Amino acid sequence: MSEATMTSMVILMRRGVVLAGASVLALGVSGYIGPEGSVTAAQQRSRPQPDPTTQLPERLVTHEQMLEWFEEQKNWGRWGPDDDRGTLNLITPEKTKAAVALVTEGISVRLYHFPDPVNLDEPMPDTSNMRVLNRHWIPGQDPEATEIRGAALDAISFATHDGGNSHIDALCHYPVKDEGYTERPQRIYGGRPMMYTGQGCMGGASIDKMGPGYVTRGVLIDMPLLKGVPYLEKSQALYVEDLEAWEEFSGITIGSGDAVFLRTGRWARREAEGPWNYGGETAGLHASILPWLKERDIAILGGDAVADAQPSGVAQHNRPIHDMLIPMWGTPTIDNGYYLEVAEVAARLQRWEFMVSWTMMQIPNGTATPFMGLATF
């Protein structure tokens, strides 16, 4: 495929949002098949296997169990029939003021990662258009410029759901995966029709309807620290007892309105071993934690990969945590968070709670926003 053809396809299949400073953000649309050879036949045949413990009788979560939990746990109507913010409503003024009071050291660290334009993680077949394109120029040296100016400019193009880009999933991102999943239109949070078009999410719950930004208590769950390893094994599943062991270790009880950040060591593994297909083979939460986590009533969940153990070990649910949180609870998920720096500071201070703050880029009808969160101790 020629570069010109590729460029034309990208233009046709992506929506662009022009930002201040001449930066351009390209929004990825699921369904685009990437460059030839991006996923080989051998790679397709060699499928990762789930953590064997997920298939034990006392661990196994079935599709039927997921359907029961959907009905038992859904938050539809909890904040009104037209609510677009879901559990972000739990970040009340009181919650924000309590979070601000956690700042005692004046130390801020990032919780986000920007896409690496060179060393790409292995893309999934339907999202291999997620390339980072940068251009830097001075108009006076640009043959297309109409006047000479001394300012340097940039244009940046990347997909919001890029595997290296920290981002918040909008509540329209995942449809309800119940018995009506194959029907049209599919449903999103609140039971509303998905109404996804070339213009984005037209049925509500898009990222621009989810608030301007938030300040709340952040809680880091550092599983490699708890288990005494640099990073967890690929596909390692985490269970309720792991989360409770962390609460005991850290002295923190996860509560209503919290932003919870799960560190599995993805970026430490990547630094040590190089990129891999993290989207298909990564440590994370097992579906059996869902009732426990629902009781905690958190506002948002972040993973350094996708939060779900991959493969999940749950039939018909590749990402059961996403399947429940986004359309049923109305809980946004943060994918590809970067928690190495916050883990280092938290371990040094022996404190795994902090004030977290982030903005919500107002992408019209968007399925996600880049996550540019800060943890402040």
C-alpha positions as CSV (number, residue, x, y, z in Angstrom):
1,M,0.0,0.0,0.0
2,S,1.5,3.4,-1.0
3,E,2.0,6.2,1.4
4,A,-0.5,8.3,-0.6
5,T,-3.1,5.6,-0.4
6,M,-2.5,5.2,3.3
7,T,-2.8,9.0,3.8
8,S,-6.1,9.1,1.9
9,M,-7.5,6.2,4.0
10,V,-6.5,7.9,7.2
11,I,-8.1,11.1,6.1
12,L,-11.3,9.3,5.2
13,M,-11.5,7.2,8.4
14,R,-10.3,9.6,11.1
15,R,-11.9,12.8,12.4
16,G,-9.4,15.6,13.2
17,V,-9.7,18.2,16.0
18,V,-7.6,21.3,15.6
19,L,-6.1,22.4,18.9
20,A,-4.5,25.7,20.0
21,G,-0.9,26.1,18.8
22,A,-1.6,24.4,15.5
23,S,-1.6,20.9,17.0
24,V,-3.9,18.4,15.4
25,L,-5.4,15.4,17.2
26,A,-6.7,12.5,15.1
27,L,-9.5,10.4,16.5
28,G,-9.3,6.7,15.7
29,V,-12.4,4.9,14.3
30,S,-12.6,1.2,15.1
31,G,-12.7,-1.1,12.1
32,Y,-9.8,0.2,10.1
33,I,-7.4,-2.5,9.0
34,G,-3.8,-1.4,9.2
35,P,-0.7,-1.7,7.0
36,E,-0.1,-5.0,5.2
37,G,1.9,-7.3,7.4
38,S,1.0,-5.5,10.6
39,V,-0.4,-8.7,12.0
40,T,1.0,-11.9,10.6
41,A,-0.8,-15.1,10.1
42,A,1.5,-16.8,12.7
43,Q,0.7,-14.1,15.2
44,Q,-3.0,-14.7,14.6
45,R,-2.6,-18.4,15.1
46,S,-0.5,-18.0,18.3
47,R,-3.2,-16.9,20.8
48,P,-2.2,-16.1,24.4
49,Q,-3.9,-18.2,27.0
50,P,-5.6,-16.9,30.2
51,D,-4.2,-17.4,33.6
52,P,-5.0,-21.0,34.5
53,T,-6.4,-19.9,37.8
54,T,-9.3,-18.2,36.1
55,Q,-10.7,-21.6,35.1
56,L,-10.8,-23.1,38.6
57,P,-14.4,-23.8,39.7
58,E,-14.1,-21.3,42.6
59,R,-12.8,-18.6,40.2
60,L,-14.7,-19.2,37.0
61,V,-17.0,-16.4,35.9
62,T,-19.4,-17.3,33.1
63,H,-21.3,-15.2,30.6
64,E,-24.5,-16.1,32.5
65,Q,-22.9,-14.7,35.7
66,M,-22.0,-11.5,33.9
67,L,-25.6,-11.1,32.7
68,E,-26.8,-11.5,36.3
69,W,-24.3,-8.9,37.5
70,F,-25.3,-6.5,34.8
71,E,-28.8,-6.4,36.2
72,E,-27.8,-6.4,39.8
73,Q,-25.1,-3.7,39.6
74,K,-26.1,-1.2,36.9
75,N,-26.4,2.4,37.8
76,W,-28.9,3.4,35.2
77,G,-31.1,6.1,36.4
78,R,-29.1,6.6,39.6
79,W,-28.4,10.3,38.7
80,G,-31.4,10.8,36.4
81,P,-32.4,9.4,33.0
82,D,-30.2,11.7,30.9
83,D,-27.0,11.5,33.0
84,D,-23.8,11.6,31.1
85,R,-21.2,11.6,33.9
86,G,-21.9,8.3,35.7
87,T,-19.8,7.7,38.8
88,L,-17.9,11.0,38.2
89,N,-21.0,12.4,40.0
90,L,-19.4,10.9,43.1
91,I,-16.6,13.5,43.0
92,T,-18.6,16.0,45.1
93,P,-17.3,19.4,46.3
94,E,-16.8,17.7,49.7
95,K,-14.7,15.0,48.1
96,T,-12.6,17.5,46.2
97,K,-11.9,19.6,49.3
98,A,-10.9,16.4,51.2
99,A,-8.5,15.5,48.4
100,V,-6.9,19.0,48.5
101,A,-6.2,18.5,52.2
102,L,-4.0,15.5,51.3
103,V,-1.4,17.8,49.8
104,T,1.4,18.1,52.4
105,E,4.6,17.7,50.5
106,G,4.0,19.8,47.4
107,I,5.3,17.1,45.1
108,S,3.6,16.4,41.8
109,V,4.3,13.6,39.3
110,R,2.6,12.6,36.1
111,L,0.2,9.7,35.7
112,Y,0.2,9.7,31.9
113,H,2.3,8.4,29.0
114,F,2.5,9.8,25.5
115,P,2.6,7.5,22.4
116,D,6.0,6.4,21.4
117,P,6.3,7.1,17.7
118,V,9.2,4.6,17.2
119,N,8.9,1.6,19.5
120,L,5.2,0.6,19.0
121,D,3.6,-2.1,21.0
122,E,2.1,-4.8,18.8
123,P,-1.2,-3.4,17.5
124,M,-4.5,-5.2,17.6
125,P,-5.8,-6.1,14.2
126,D,-8.6,-3.4,14.1
127,T,-6.5,-0.6,15.5
128,S,-3.2,-0.8,13.7
129,N,-3.7,2.7,12.3
130,M,-2.5,4.1,15.6
131,R,0.6,5.8,14.4
132,V,2.1,9.0,15.8
133,L,2.8,11.6,13.2
134,N,4.8,14.8,14.2
135,R,5.6,17.8,12.1
136,H,7.6,20.8,13.3
137,W,8.3,23.9,11.3
138,I,8.8,27.7,11.1
139,P,6.4,29.4,8.7
140,G,9.1,31.5,7.2
141,Q,10.8,28.3,6.0
142,D,7.6,26.7,4.9
143,P,6.9,27.0,1.1
144,E,3.2,27.0,1.8
145,A,3.4,29.9,4.3
146,T,2.0,33.3,3.2
147,E,4.1,35.4,5.6
148,I,7.3,35.1,7.5
149,R,7.0,34.8,11.3
150,G,9.5,33.9,13.9
151,A,7.4,31.4,15.9
152,A,8.0,27.7,15.7
153,L,4.9,25.5,15.2
154,D,3.9,21.8,15.5
155,A,1.3,19.5,14.2
156,I,0.7,16.3,16.1
157,S,-1.5,13.4,15.0
158,F,-2.3,10.4,17.1
159,A,-5.3,8.2,17.9
160,T,-6.9,8.8,21.3
161,H,-7.2,5.0,21.9
162,D,-3.5,4.5,20.9
163,G,-1.9,1.7,22.9
164,G,0.8,4.0,24.2
165,N,-1.4,7.0,24.9
166,S,-3.0,7.4,28.3
167,H,-6.6,8.1,27.8
168,I,-10.0,8.2,29.5
169,D,-12.7,6.1,27.8
170,A,-16.0,7.9,27.4
171,L,-19.2,6.2,28.5
172,C,-20.3,5.8,24.9
173,H,-17.1,3.8,24.1
174,Y,-18.4,0.3,25.1
175,P,-22.0,-1.0,24.3
176,V,-23.9,-3.2,26.6
177,K,-22.8,-6.8,26.0
178,D,-26.0,-8.7,27.0
179,E,-28.3,-10.9,25.1
180,G,-29.2,-8.0,22.8
181,Y,-25.6,-7.3,21.9
182,T,-26.1,-8.2,18.2
183,E,-29.2,-6.1,17.8
184,R,-29.2,-2.7,16.3
185,P,-29.0,-0.1,17.6
186,Q,-26.8,-1.3,20.5
187,R,-27.2,0.3,23.9
188,I,-24.8,2.4,26.0
189,Y,-24.8,3.7,29.6
190,G,-28.3,4.4,30.8
191,G,-29.9,2.1,28.2
192,R,-29.8,4.7,25.5
193,P,-29.1,3.7,21.8
194,M,-25.5,3.9,20.9
195,M,-26.1,6.1,17.7
196,Y,-22.5,6.0,16.6
197,T,-21.9,7.7,13.2
198,G,-19.0,9.2,11.3
199,Q,-19.5,12.2,13.5
200,G,-18.9,10.2,16.7
201,C,-21.2,9.4,19.6
202,M,-24.5,11.1,18.9
203,G,-26.6,9.4,21.6
204,G,-25.0,11.0,24.6
205,A,-22.3,10.0,27.1
206,S,-19.6,11.3,24.8
207,I,-16.4,12.7,26.4
208,D,-17.5,16.4,25.9
209,K,-20.6,15.7,28.1
210,M,-18.7,14.2,31.0
211,G,-17.5,17.4,32.7
212,P,-14.6,19.8,32.4
213,G,-12.2,18.0,34.7
214,Y,-11.9,16.7,38.3
215,V,-10.0,16.8,41.5
216,T,-10.4,13.8,43.9
217,R,-8.5,11.4,46.1
218,G,-6.2,9.1,44.1
219,V,-5.4,5.6,45.4
220,L,-2.4,3.7,44.0
221,I,-2.6,-0.1,44.0
222,D,1.0,-1.2,43.5
223,M,0.9,-4.9,42.9
224,P,4.5,-5.5,42.0
225,L,5.5,-3.8,45.3
226,L,3.1,-6.0,47.3
227,K,4.3,-9.2,45.6
228,G,8.0,-8.2,45.7
229,V,8.6,-8.4,42.0
230,P,9.6,-5.8,39.3
231,Y,6.4,-6.6,37.3
232,L,3.6,-9.1,37.3
233,E,3.6,-12.1,34.9
234,K,1.9,-11.7,31.6
235,S,-1.8,-12.5,31.9
236,Q,-1.6,-12.8,35.7
237,A,-5.1,-12.4,37.1
238,L,-5.7,-10.4,40.3
239,Y,-8.5,-11.3,42.7
240,V,-10.3,-9.9,45.7
241,E,-7.8,-11.2,48.1
242,D,-5.1,-9.3,46.3
243,L,-7.0,-6.1,46.6
244,E,-7.7,-6.7,50.3
245,A,-4.1,-7.5,50.9
246,W,-3.1,-4.2,49.4
247,E,-5.6,-2.3,51.5
248,E,-4.1,-4.0,54.6
249,F,-0.5,-3.3,53.4
250,S,-1.2,0.4,52.6
251,G,-3.6,1.1,55.4
252,I,-6.0,2.6,52.9
253,T,-9.6,1.6,52.3
254,I,-10.8,2.3,48.8
255,G,-14.0,4.4,49.0
256,S,-16.7,6.4,47.2
257,G,-15.5,8.9,44.7
258,D,-11.9,7.6,44.6
259,A,-9.8,7.5,41.5
260,V,-8.1,4.1,41.7
261,F,-4.9,3.4,39.8
262,L,-3.8,-0.2,39.3
263,R,-0.1,-0.7,38.7
264,T,0.9,-4.1,37.3
265,G,4.4,-3.1,36.1
266,R,3.6,-2.9,32.4
267,W,6.1,-0.1,31.7
268,A,8.8,-1.7,33.8
269,R,8.4,-4.9,31.8
270,R,8.5,-2.9,28.6
271,E,11.7,-1.1,29.6
272,A,13.3,-4.4,30.5
273,E,12.0,-6.6,27.7
274,G,10.8,-4.3,24.9
275,P,7.3,-3.8,23.4
276,W,4.9,-6.7,23.2
277,N,1.2,-7.3,22.5
278,Y,0.1,-5.9,25.9
279,G,-3.5,-5.6,24.6
280,G,-3.8,-9.4,24.3
281,E,-1.5,-10.6,27.1
282,T,-1.2,-8.5,30.2
283,A,-1.8,-8.7,34.0
284,G,-4.9,-7.2,35.4
285,L,-8.2,-7.6,37.3
286,H,-10.2,-10.8,37.1
287,A,-14.0,-10.4,36.6
288,S,-14.7,-12.0,40.0
289,I,-13.7,-8.7,41.7
290,L,-16.7,-6.8,40.2
291,P,-19.1,-7.2,43.2
292,W,-16.3,-6.2,45.6
293,L,-15.4,-3.1,43.5
294,K,-19.0,-2.1,43.1
295,E,-19.4,-1.9,46.9
296,R,-16.4,0.5,46.9
297,D,-18.4,2.9,44.6
298,I,-15.3,4.4,42.9
299,A,-15.4,7.3,40.5
300,I,-12.9,6.1,37.9
301,L,-10.5,3.1,37.4
302,G,-7.1,3.4,35.8
303,G,-4.8,0.7,34.6
304,D,-1.2,0.8,33.3
305,A,-2.5,-1.4,30.5
306,V,-6.3,-2.0,30.3
307,A,-7.1,-2.9,33.9
308,D,-8.5,-6.3,32.7
309,A,-6.4,-9.4,32.8
310,Q,-5.8,-10.4,29.2
311,P,-7.0,-12.9,28.1
312,S,-9.8,-12.6,30.6
313,G,-10.8,-16.2,30.9
314,V,-14.5,-15.2,30.7
315,A,-16.4,-16.6,27.7
316,Q,-17.9,-13.9,25.4
317,H,-16.2,-11.1,27.4
318,N,-12.8,-10.2,26.2
319,R,-12.7,-7.3,28.7
320,P,-15.3,-7.9,31.4
321,I,-14.1,-5.1,33.6
322,H,-14.7,-2.6,30.7
323,D,-17.9,-4.4,29.8
324,M,-19.3,-3.7,33.3
325,L,-17.8,-0.4,34.3
326,I,-18.4,1.7,31.2
327,P,-22.0,0.8,30.1
328,M,-23.4,-0.6,33.3
329,W,-21.9,1.4,36.2
330,G,-21.1,4.5,34.1
331,T,-17.5,4.4,35.4
332,P,-14.9,5.7,33.0
333,T,-11.7,3.7,32.6
334,I,-8.2,5.0,32.1
335,D,-6.1,2.9,29.8
336,N,-2.2,3.0,29.5
337,G,-1.6,5.0,32.6
338,Y,2.0,5.6,33.6
339,Y,2.5,4.8,37.3
340,L,6.3,4.3,37.7
341,E,6.9,7.8,39.0
342,V,4.0,7.9,41.4
343,A,5.0,4.4,42.7
344,E,8.5,5.7,43.5
345,V,7.3,8.7,45.4
346,A,4.6,6.8,47.2
347,A,7.0,4.1,48.3
348,R,9.5,6.8,49.6
349,L,6.8,8.6,51.5
350,Q,5.0,5.3,52.5
351,R,1.8,6.9,51.4
352,W,-0.3,5.6,48.6
353,E,-3.1,8.2,48.6
354,F,-2.8,11.6,47.1
355,M,-4.7,14.4,45.3
356,V,-5.3,13.6,41.7
357,S,-6.3,16.2,39.1
358,W,-7.1,16.0,35.4
359,T,-8.9,17.9,32.6
360,M,-11.4,16.5,30.1
361,M,-10.5,17.6,26.6
362,Q,-13.8,18.7,25.0
363,I,-13.7,16.6,21.9
364,P,-17.1,16.9,20.3
365,N,-18.9,13.5,20.4
366,G,-15.6,11.9,21.3
367,T,-15.1,8.3,22.5
368,A,-12.1,9.3,24.7
369,T,-9.8,12.1,25.8
370,P,-6.1,12.0,26.4
371,F,-5.5,11.6,30.1
372,M,-3.0,14.2,31.5
373,G,-3.4,13.5,35.2
374,L,-1.2,14.7,38.0
375,A,-0.7,13.1,41.4
376,T,0.2,15.6,44.1
377,F,1.4,14.6,47.6
